[in-house]
Amino acid sequence: MSIANDNYLDLQRVSLAYNTPEGLKPVVNHLNLQLAQGHIGCLLGASGCGKTTVLRAIAGFEPLRDGTIHLNQRLLSSAYETVVPENRNVGMMFQDYALFPHLSVEKNIAFGLRKRDKHQRRARTEEMLELVDLEDLAKRYPHELSGGQQQRVALARALAPEPSLLLLDEPFSNLDVDTRERLAFEVREILQKTGLTAILVTHNQAEAFAIADRIGVMQDGRIVQWDTAYGLHNNPVNEFVSDFVRREALLNQRAQALTRGEAA
């Protein structure tokens, strides 16, 4: 019997910076994060707080200036060595879905399975189509799908190679408010069925609260509070978290009201 790892994804004192004409610009400062196996984490914060940079570092697209990233006790990144993205067994779902327009739904899903034999590819593709409830749309092309359907194709394609970790970069940002929240719950249900560990980046509190087991509110390249949705709402560690949670809740309520008004 396997034992779940409480520190399956483990970031210790991670620091990242970008080179600019004015010099080195720190983006992430000694960030710590631990996510249990099979859980969904979320980095939540305003634009420019460093959340997407952290996601890119986990994927292997950004080098560390300091700290370490481990996945299931395997070192992926440090300031001195790094595993290339293709050898990390980390899946990524991009903001714009990045579907191939010339490939059907089933061929998009099967794209990452090229190293498997024909029968294995077919079986896994059918399994993924069933998981995201798109069996009847297998022969269609991306332009023939709704935004929500495209999002599910992108999710199935990311899950198909059976990654050890799934990264989701603002996956609902191109959808309207009602569709976004409904799909957040759907994605959570799909990920729970697979038992996959995942981490999401978003600026939308409603998405974070709907999908994540643990949420990290970020400010200036650091996680200010890593907690459950309940903990963030009821026991904020400081005024910044309290104000952020309250402000985001009001913005989401206004967006929903506007959507209902337009529908009416």
ZADO-1210 file (C-alpha; in nm, 4 decimals, padded with zeros to 6 digits):
<atoms>
<atom x="00.0000" y="00.0000" z="00.0000" code="MET" pos="1"/>
<atom x="00.1437" y="00.3392" z="-00.1041" code="SER" pos="2"/>
<atom x="00.1612" y="00.6227" z="00.1472" code="ILE" pos="3"/>
<atom x="00.0651" y="00.9729" z="00.0381" code="ALA" pos="4"/>
<atom x="00.3475" y="01.2260" z="00.0545" code="ASN" pos="5"/>
<atom x="00.2501" y="01.5406" z="00.2483" code="ASP" pos="6"/>
<atom x="00.5380" y="01.7308" z="00.0827" code="ASN" pos="7"/>
<atom x="00.4916" y="01.5837" z="-00.2648" code="TYR" pos="8"/>
<atom x="00.5627" y="01.9246" z="-00.4211" code="LEU" pos="9"/>
<atom x="00.8177" y="02.1083" z="-00.2091" code="ASP" pos="10"/>
<atom x="00.9540" y="02.4563" z="-00.2806" code="LEU" pos="11"/>
<atom x="01.2144" y="02.5824" z="-00.0337" code="GLN" pos="12"/>
<atom x="01.3358" y="02.9449" z="-00.0302" code="ARG" pos="13"/>
<atom x="01.2816" y="02.9809" z="-00.4055" code="VAL" pos="14"/>
<atom x="01.4056" y="03.3101" z="-00.5536" code="SER" pos="15"/>
<atom x="01.3822" y="03.4222" z="-00.9164" code="LEU" pos="16"/>
<atom x="01.4787" y="03.7394" z="-01.0997" code="ALA" pos="17"/>
<atom x="01.4750" y="03.8826" z="-01.4517" code="TYR" pos="18"/>
<atom x="01.7507" y="04.0709" z="-01.6320" code="ASN" pos="19"/>
<atom x="01.6340" y="04.4181" z="-01.7363" code="THR" pos="20"/>
<atom x="01.8136" y="04.7156" z="-01.8957" code="PRO" pos="21"/>
<atom x="01.8194" y="04.8698" z="-01.5478" code="GLU" pos="22"/>
<atom x="01.9728" y="04.5566" z="-01.3954" code="GLY" pos="23"/>
<atom x="01.8508" y="04.2468" z="-01.2142" code="LEU" pos="24"/>
<atom x="01.4851" y="04.2699" z="-01.1064" code="LYS" pos="25"/>
<atom x="01.3795" y="04.0311" z="-00.8241" code="PRO" pos="26"/>
<atom x="01.0403" y="03.8699" z="-00.8926" code="VAL" pos="27"/>
<atom x="01.0120" y="03.5921" z="-00.6322" code="VAL" pos="28"/>
<atom x="01.1767" y="03.6183" z="-00.2904" code="ASN" pos="29"/>
<atom x="01.2521" y="03.3125" z="-00.0727" code="HIS" pos="30"/>
<atom x="00.9153" y="03.1522" z="-00.1397" code="LEU" pos="31"/>
<atom x="00.8180" y="02.8324" z="00.0459" code="ASN" pos="32"/>
<atom x="00.5364" y="02.5994" z="-00.0589" code="LEU" pos="33"/>
<atom x="00.4445" y="02.2406" z="00.0273" code="GLN" pos="34"/>
<atom x="00.1585" y="02.0545" z="-00.1415" code="LEU" pos="35"/>
<atom x="00.0394" y="01.7077" z="-00.0447" code="ALA" pos="36"/>
<atom x="00.0063" y="01.4286" z="-00.2996" code="GLN" pos="37"/>
<atom x="-00.3352" y="01.4229" z="-00.4650" code="GLY" pos="38"/>
<atom x="-00.4178" y="01.7777" z="-00.3557" code="HIS" pos="39"/>
<atom x="-00.4892" y="02.0861" z="-00.5646" code="ILE" pos="40"/>
<atom x="-00.2997" y="02.4021" z="-00.4771" code="GLY" pos="41"/>
<atom x="-00.3487" y="02.7542" z="-00.6031" code="CYS" pos="42"/>
<atom x="-00.1325" y="03.0656" z="-00.6248" code="LEU" pos="43"/>
<atom x="-00.3689" y="03.3616" z="-00.5992" code="LEU" pos="44"/>
<atom x="-00.2747" y="03.7220" z="-00.6469" code="GLY" pos="45"/>
<atom x="-00.2812" y="04.0350" z="-00.8553" code="ALA" pos="46"/>
<atom x="-00.0913" y="04.0756" z="-01.1801" code="SER" pos="47"/>
<atom x="00.2825" y="04.1130" z="-01.1234" code="GLY" pos="48"/>
<atom x="00.2961" y="03.9380" z="-00.7857" code="CYS" pos="49"/>
<atom x="00.5128" y="03.6534" z="-00.9238" code="GLY" pos="50"/>
<atom x="00.2631" y="03.3681" z="-00.9356" code="LYS" pos="51"/>
<atom x="00.3093" y="03.2789" z="-01.3040" code="THR" pos="52"/>
<atom x="00.6875" y="03.2988" z="-01.2641" code="THR" pos="53"/>
<atom x="00.6659" y="03.0381" z="-00.9856" code="VAL" pos="54"/>
<atom x="00.4571" y="02.8134" z="-01.2114" code="LEU" pos="55"/>
<atom x="00.7115" y="02.8486" z="-01.4928" code="ARG" pos="56"/>
<atom x="00.9931" y="02.7627" z="-01.2513" code="ALA" pos="57"/>
<atom x="00.8142" y="02.4430" z="-01.1462" code="ILE" pos="58"/>
<atom x="00.7737" y="02.3561" z="-01.5152" code="ALA" pos="59"/>
<atom x="01.1455" y="02.4174" z="-01.5733" code="GLY" pos="60"/>
<atom x="01.1118" y="02.7287" z="-01.7898" code="PHE" pos="61"/>
<atom x="01.2751" y="02.9675" z="-01.5409" code="GLU" pos="62"/>
<atom x="01.6106" y="02.9115" z="-01.3626" code="PRO" pos="63"/>
<atom x="01.6357" y="02.9593" z="-00.9868" code="LEU" pos="64"/>
<atom x="01.8675" y="03.2144" z="-00.8316" code="ARG" pos="65"/>
<atom x="01.8279" y="03.0454" z="-00.4947" code="ASP" pos="66"/>
<atom x="01.6350" y="02.7636" z="-00.3269" code="GLY" pos="67"/>
<atom x="01.5159" y="02.4233" z="-00.4443" code="THR" pos="68"/>
<atom x="01.2156" y="02.2587" z="-00.6066" code="ILE" pos="69"/>
<atom x="01.1475" y="01.8900" z="-00.5328" code="HIS" pos="70"/>
<atom x="00.8692" y="01.6714" z="-00.6732" code="LEU" pos="71"/>
<atom x="00.8089" y="01.3440" z="-00.4905" code="ASN" pos="72"/>
<atom x="01.1533" y="01.3856" z="-00.3259" code="GLN" pos="73"/>
<atom x="01.3242" y="01.4249" z="-00.6654" code="ARG" pos="74"/>
<atom x="01.5242" y="01.7447" z="-00.7152" code="LEU" pos="75"/>
<atom x="01.3949" y="01.9339" z="-01.0185" code="LEU" pos="76"/>
<atom x="01.5646" y="02.2706" z="-00.9733" code="SER" pos="77"/>
<atom x="01.8272" y="02.4470" z="-00.7679" code="SER" pos="78"/>
<atom x="02.0609" y="02.7377" z="-00.8308" code="ALA" pos="79"/>
<atom x="02.3232" y="02.4860" z="-00.9496" code="TYR" pos="80"/>
<atom x="02.1334" y="02.2204" z="-01.1423" code="GLU" pos="81"/>
<atom x="01.8040" y="02.1750" z="-01.3204" code="THR" pos="82"/>
<atom x="01.6073" y="01.8997" z="-01.4907" code="VAL" pos="83"/>
<atom x="01.4962" y="02.0026" z="-01.8398" code="VAL" pos="84"/>
<atom x="01.1184" y="02.0489" z="-01.8805" code="PRO" pos="85"/>
<atom x="01.0665" y="01.7396" z="-02.0976" code="GLU" pos="86"/>
<atom x="01.2199" y="01.5141" z="-01.8305" code="ASN" pos="87"/>
<atom x="01.0140" y="01.6413" z="-01.5357" code="ARG" pos="88"/>
<atom x="00.6922" y="01.4505" z="-01.6100" code="ASN" pos="89"/>
<atom x="00.5029" y="01.7708" z="-01.5410" code="VAL" pos="90"/>
<atom x="00.1975" y="01.8525" z="-01.7511" code="GLY" pos="91"/>
<atom x="00.0889" y="02.2072" z="-01.8281" code="MET" pos="92"/>
<atom x="-00.2415" y="02.3547" z="-01.9375" code="MET" pos="93"/>
<atom x="-00.1955" y="02.6993" z="-02.0885" code="PHE" pos="94"/>
<atom x="-00.4177" y="03.0046" z="-02.0667" code="GLN" pos="95"/>
<atom x="-00.5058" y="02.9974" z="-02.4391" code="ASP" pos="96"/>
<atom x="-00.5394" y="02.6128" z="-02.4412" code="TYR" pos="97"/>
<atom x="-00.2866" y="02.5915" z="-02.7315" code="ALA" pos="98"/>
<atom x="-00.4972" y="02.3372" z="-02.9205" code="LEU" pos="99"/>
<atom x="-00.3861" y="02.2393" z="-03.2703" code="PHE" pos="100"/>
<atom x="-00.6527" y="02.3811" z="-03.5064" code="PRO" pos="101"/>
<atom x="-00.5816" y="02.1250" z="-03.7805" code="HIS" pos="102"/>
<atom x="-00.6272" y="01.8257" z="-03.5480" code="LEU" pos="103"/>
<atom x="-00.9534" y="01.6754" z="-03.4292" code="SER" pos="104"/>
<atom x="-01.0420" y="01.6512" z="-03.0600" code="VAL" pos="105"/>
<atom x="-00.9195" y="01.2936" z="-03.0341" code="GLU" pos="106"/>
<atom x="-00.5946" y="01.3693" z="-03.2195" code="LYS" pos="107"/>
<atom x="-00.5289" y="01.6721" z="-02.9984" code="ASN" pos="108"/>
<atom x="-00.5676" y="01.4500" z="-02.6919" code="ILE" pos="109"/>
<atom x="-00.3461" y="01.1787" z="-02.8406" code="ALA" pos="110"/>
<atom x="-00.0699" y="01.4223" z="-02.9374" code="PHE" pos="111"/>
<atom x="00.1371" y="01.3624" z="-02.6235" code="GLY" pos="112"/>
<atom x="00.1088" y="00.9840" z="-02.6539" code="LEU" pos="113"/>
<atom x="00.3298" y="00.9414" z="-02.9610" code="ARG" pos="114"/>
<atom x="00.5760" y="00.7159" z="-02.7774" code="LYS" pos="115"/>
<atom x="00.3044" y="00.4611" z="-02.7022" code="ARG" pos="116"/>
<atom x="00.1923" y="00.1977" z="-02.9497" code="ASP" pos="117"/>
<atom x="-00.1256" y="00.2347" z="-03.1528" code="LYS" pos="118"/>
<atom x="-00.3461" y="00.0295" z="-02.9201" code="HIS" pos="119"/>
<atom x="-00.2210" y="00.2071" z="-02.6076" code="GLN" pos="120"/>
<atom x="-00.2798" y="00.5467" z="-02.7688" code="ARG" pos="121"/>
<atom x="-00.6316" y="00.4535" z="-02.8686" code="ARG" pos="122"/>
<atom x="-00.7200" y="00.3143" z="-02.5247" code="ALA" pos="123"/>
<atom x="-00.5818" y="00.6150" z="-02.3385" code="ARG" pos="124"/>
<atom x="-00.7483" y="00.8631" z="-02.5746" code="THR" pos="125"/>
<atom x="-01.0854" y="00.6932" z="-02.5291" code="GLU" pos="126"/>
<atom x="-01.0347" y="00.6950" z="-02.1533" code="GLU" pos="127"/>
<atom x="-00.9660" y="01.0696" z="-02.1568" code="MET" pos="128"/>
<atom x="-01.2636" y="01.1430" z="-02.3846" code="LEU" pos="129"/>
<atom x="-01.4884" y="00.9632" z="-02.1381" code="GLU" pos="130"/>
<atom x="-01.3300" y="01.1395" z="-01.8399" code="LEU" pos="131"/>
<atom x="-01.4074" y="01.4867" z="-01.9795" code="VAL" pos="132"/>
<atom x="-01.7398" y="01.3767" z="-02.1335" code="ASP" pos="133"/>
<atom x="-01.6477" y="01.4513" z="-02.4960" code="LEU" pos="134"/>
<atom x="-01.6943" y="01.1080" z="-02.6579" code="GLU" pos="135"/>
<atom x="-01.9562" y="01.2451" z="-02.8988" code="ASP" pos="136"/>
<atom x="-01.7251" y="01.5268" z="-03.0129" code="LEU" pos="137"/>
<atom x="-01.4119" y="01.3192" z="-03.0808" code="ALA" pos="138"/>
<atom x="-01.4100" y="01.3921" z="-03.4566" code="LYS" pos="139"/>
<atom x="-01.4751" y="01.7650" z="-03.4300" code="ARG" pos="140"/>
<atom x="-01.2127" y="02.0381" z="-03.4619" code="TYR" pos="141"/>
<atom x="-01.1363" y="02.3123" z="-03.2038" code="PRO" pos="142"/>
<atom x="-01.3184" y="02.5864" z="-03.3987" code="HIS" pos="143"/>
<atom x="-01.6365" y="02.3773" z="-03.3809" code="GLU" pos="144"/>
<atom x="-01.6326" y="02.3722" z="-02.9997" code="LEU" pos="145"/>
<atom x="-01.7444" y="02.6136" z="-02.7308" code="SER" pos="146"/>
<atom x="-01.4874" y="02.7727" z="-02.4993" code="GLY" pos="147"/>
<atom x="-01.5766" y="02.5298" z="-02.2234" code="GLY" pos="148"/>
<atom x="-01.5412" y="02.2307" z="-02.4548" code="GLN" pos="149"/>
<atom x="-01.2023" y="02.3536" z="-02.5766" code="GLN" pos="150"/>
<atom x="-01.0944" y="02.3875" z="-02.2147" code="GLN" pos="151"/>
<atom x="-01.1887" y="02.0249" z="-02.1470" code="ARG" pos="152"/>
<atom x="-00.9953" y="01.9087" z="-02.4550" code="VAL" pos="153"/>
<atom x="-00.6887" y="02.0959" z="-02.3291" code="ALA" pos="154"/>
<atom x="-00.7302" y="01.9365" z="-01.9868" code="LEU" pos="155"/>
<atom x="-00.7646" y="01.5874" z="-02.1368" code="ALA" pos="156"/>
<atom x="-00.4540" y="01.6409" z="-02.3508" code="ARG" pos="157"/>
<atom x="-00.2548" y="01.7519" z="-02.0451" code="ALA" pos="158"/>
<atom x="-00.3750" y="01.4506" z="-01.8426" code="LEU" pos="159"/>
<atom x="-00.3274" y="01.1896" z="-02.1164" code="ALA" pos="160"/>
<atom x="00.0496" y="01.1259" z="-02.0631" code="PRO" pos="161"/>
<atom x="-00.0187" y="01.0673" z="-01.6890" code="GLU" pos="162"/>
<atom x="00.2035" y="01.3436" z="-01.5487" code="PRO" pos="163"/>
<atom x="00.3208" y="01.3414" z="-01.1882" code="SER" pos="164"/>
<atom x="00.2014" y="01.7001" z="-01.1532" code="LEU" pos="165"/>
<atom x="-00.0342" y="01.9206" z="-01.3528" code="LEU" pos="166"/>
<atom x="00.0146" y="02.2977" z="-01.3792" code="LEU" pos="167"/>
<atom x="-00.2758" y="02.5199" z="-01.4837" code="LEU" pos="168"/>
<atom x="-00.1992" y="02.8771" z="-01.5906" code="ASP" pos="169"/>
<atom x="-00.5137" y="03.0959" z="-01.5666" code="GLU" pos="170"/>
<atom x="-00.7131" y="02.8194" z="-01.7417" code="PRO" pos="171"/>
<atom x="-01.0537" y="02.9884" z="-01.7118" code="PHE" pos="172"/>
<atom x="-00.9628" y="03.3477" z="-01.7946" code="SER" pos="173"/>
<atom x="-01.1033" y="03.3394" z="-02.1497" code="ASN" pos="174"/>
<atom x="-01.4494" y="03.2311" z="-02.0337" code="LEU" pos="175"/>
<atom x="-01.7480" y="03.4288" z="-01.9071" code="ASP" pos="176"/>
<atom x="-01.8162" y="03.4415" z="-01.5320" code="VAL" pos="177"/>
<atom x="-02.0863" y="03.1718" z="-01.5158" code="ASP" pos="178"/>
<atom x="-01.8959" y="02.9277" z="-01.7396" code="THR" pos="179"/>
<atom x="-01.5746" y="02.9937" z="-01.5468" code="ARG" pos="180"/>
<atom x="-01.7170" y="02.8963" z="-01.2093" code="GLU" pos="181"/>
<atom x="-01.9037" y="02.5938" z="-01.3447" code="ARG" pos="182"/>
<atom x="-01.5920" y="02.4632" z="-01.5165" code="LEU" pos="183"/>
<atom x="-01.3809" y="02.5234" z="-01.2064" code="ALA" pos="184"/>
<atom x="-01.6019" y="02.2764" z="-01.0204" code="PHE" pos="185"/>
<atom x="-01.5907" y="02.0361" z="-01.3176" code="GLU" pos="186"/>
<atom x="-01.2102" y="02.0498" z="-01.3320" code="VAL" pos="187"/>
<atom x="-01.1866" y="01.9838" z="-00.9585" code="ARG" pos="188"/>
<atom x="-01.4113" y="01.6789" z="-00.9984" code="GLU" pos="189"/>
<atom x="-01.2016" y="01.5481" z="-01.2898" code="ILE" pos="190"/>
<atom x="-00.8751" y="01.5951" z="-01.1021" code="LEU" pos="191"/>
<atom x="-01.0169" y="01.4235" z="-00.7942" code="GLN" pos="192"/>
<atom x="-01.1191" y="01.1257" z="-01.0092" code="LYS" pos="193"/>
<atom x="-00.7628" y="01.0907" z="-01.1364" code="THR" pos="194"/>
<atom x="-00.6002" y="01.1508" z="-00.7964" code="GLY" pos="195"/>
<atom x="-00.3548" y="01.3859" z="-00.9677" code="LEU" pos="196"/>
<atom x="-00.1637" y="01.6556" z="-00.7836" code="THR" pos="197"/>
<atom x="-00.2121" y="01.9968" z="-00.9434" code="ALA" pos="198"/>
<atom x="-00.1330" y="02.3615" z="-00.8926" code="ILE" pos="199"/>
<atom x="-00.3329" y="02.6466" z="-01.0406" code="LEU" pos="200"/>
<atom x="-00.2441" y="03.0116" z="-01.0983" code="VAL" pos="201"/>
<atom x="-00.5237" y="03.2671" z="-01.0986" code="THR" pos="202"/>
<atom x="-00.6150" y="03.6205" z="-00.9958" code="HIS" pos="203"/>
<atom x="-00.9780" y="03.5143" z="-00.9441" code="ASN" pos="204"/>
<atom x="-01.0720" y="03.4280" z="-00.5874" code="GLN" pos="205"/>
<atom x="-01.3933" y="03.2460" z="-00.6838" code="ALA" pos="206"/>
<atom x="-01.1942" y="03.0055" z="-00.9037" code="GLU" pos="207"/>
<atom x="-00.9369" y="02.9493" z="-00.6318" code="ALA" pos="208"/>
<atom x="-01.2004" y="02.8814" z="-00.3652" code="PHE" pos="209"/>
<atom x="-01.3940" y="02.6481" z="-00.6002" code="ALA" pos="210"/>
<atom x="-01.1049" y="02.4289" z="-00.7073" code="ILE" pos="211"/>
<atom x="-00.8190" y="02.4344" z="-00.4551" code="ALA" pos="212"/>
<atom x="-00.7480" y="02.2459" z="-00.1330" code="ASP" pos="213"/>
<atom x="-00.4776" y="02.4949" z="-00.0389" code="ARG" pos="214"/>
<atom x="-00.4449" y="02.8541" z="-00.1585" code="ILE" pos="215"/>
<atom x="-00.1431" y="03.0814" z="-00.1386" code="GLY" pos="216"/>
<atom x="-00.2195" y="03.4528" z="-00.1418" code="VAL" pos="217"/>
<atom x="00.0838" y="03.6224" z="-00.2972" code="MET" pos="218"/>
<atom x="00.2254" y="03.9694" z="-00.2520" code="GLN" pos="219"/>
<atom x="00.5544" y="04.1019" z="-00.3918" code="ASP" pos="220"/>
<atom x="00.6966" y="03.7611" z="-00.4786" code="GLY" pos="221"/>
<atom x="00.6070" y="03.5851" z="-00.1536" code="ARG" pos="222"/>
<atom x="00.3218" y="03.3725" z="-00.0230" code="ILE" pos="223"/>
<atom x="00.1673" y="03.5758" z="00.2572" code="VAL" pos="224"/>
<atom x="-00.0701" y="03.2976" z="00.3668" code="GLN" pos="225"/>
<atom x="-00.0942" y="02.9324" z="00.2536" code="TRP" pos="226"/>
<atom x="-00.4281" y="02.8019" z="00.3795" code="ASP" pos="227"/>
<atom x="-00.7702" y="02.6627" z="00.3009" code="THR" pos="228"/>
<atom x="-01.0418" y="02.8869" z="00.1602" code="ALA" pos="229"/>
<atom x="-01.2052" y="02.8786" z="00.5035" code="TYR" pos="230"/>
<atom x="-00.8822" y="02.9824" z="00.6744" code="GLY" pos="231"/>
<atom x="-00.8218" y="03.2727" z="00.4370" code="LEU" pos="232"/>
<atom x="-01.1766" y="03.3982" z="00.4783" code="HIS" pos="233"/>
<atom x="-01.2113" y="03.3521" z="00.8531" code="ASN" pos="234"/>
<atom x="-00.8545" y="03.3720" z="00.9851" code="ASN" pos="235"/>
<atom x="-00.6475" y="03.6033" z="00.7618" code="PRO" pos="236"/>
<atom x="-00.2930" y="03.6437" z="00.8945" code="VAL" pos="237"/>
<atom x="-00.2779" y="04.0173" z="00.8281" code="ASN" pos="238"/>
<atom x="-00.4629" y="04.3160" z="00.6888" code="GLU" pos="239"/>
<atom x="-00.3363" y="04.2594" z="00.3335" code="PHE" pos="240"/>
<atom x="-00.4944" y="03.9118" z="00.3137" code="VAL" pos="241"/>
<atom x="-00.8140" y="04.0335" z="00.4791" code="SER" pos="242"/>
<atom x="-00.8487" y="04.3262" z="00.2385" code="ASP" pos="243"/>
<atom x="-00.7558" y="04.1136" z="-00.0638" code="PHE" pos="244"/>
<atom x="-01.0142" y="03.8448" z="00.0136" code="VAL" pos="245"/>
<atom x="-01.2854" y="04.1026" z="00.0835" code="ARG" pos="246"/>
<atom x="-01.2063" y="04.3061" z="-00.2290" code="ARG" pos="247"/>
<atom x="-01.1993" y="04.0030" z="-00.4583" code="GLU" pos="248"/>
<atom x="-01.5296" y="03.8787" z="-00.3183" code="ALA" pos="249"/>
<atom x="-01.6913" y="04.2163" z="-00.3966" code="LEU" pos="250"/>
<atom x="-01.5463" y="04.2187" z="-00.7501" code="LEU" pos="251"/>
<atom x="-01.6798" y="03.8692" z="-00.8171" code="ASN" pos="252"/>
<atom x="-02.0241" y="03.9661" z="-00.6881" code="GLN" pos="253"/>
<atom x="-02.0298" y="04.2704" z="-00.9165" code="ARG" pos="254"/>
<atom x="-01.9196" y="04.0642" z="-01.2174" code="ALA" pos="255"/>
<atom x="-02.1945" y="03.8114" z="-01.1511" code="GLN" pos="256"/>
<atom x="-02.4524" y="04.0885" z="-01.1141" code="ALA" pos="257"/>
<atom x="-02.3443" y="04.2442" z="-01.4457" code="LEU" pos="258"/>
<atom x="-02.3663" y="03.9048" z="-01.6172" code="THR" pos="259"/>
<atom x="-02.7168" y="03.8490" z="-01.4823" code="ARG" pos="260"/>
<atom x="-02.8168" y="04.1972" z="-01.5921" code="GLY" pos="261"/>
<atom x="-02.6930" y="04.1398" z="-01.9465" code="GLU" pos="262"/>
<atom x="-02.8702" y="03.8043" z="-01.9596" code="ALA" pos="263"/>
<atom x="-03.1908" y="03.9688" z="-01.8467" code="ALA" pos="264"/>
</atoms>
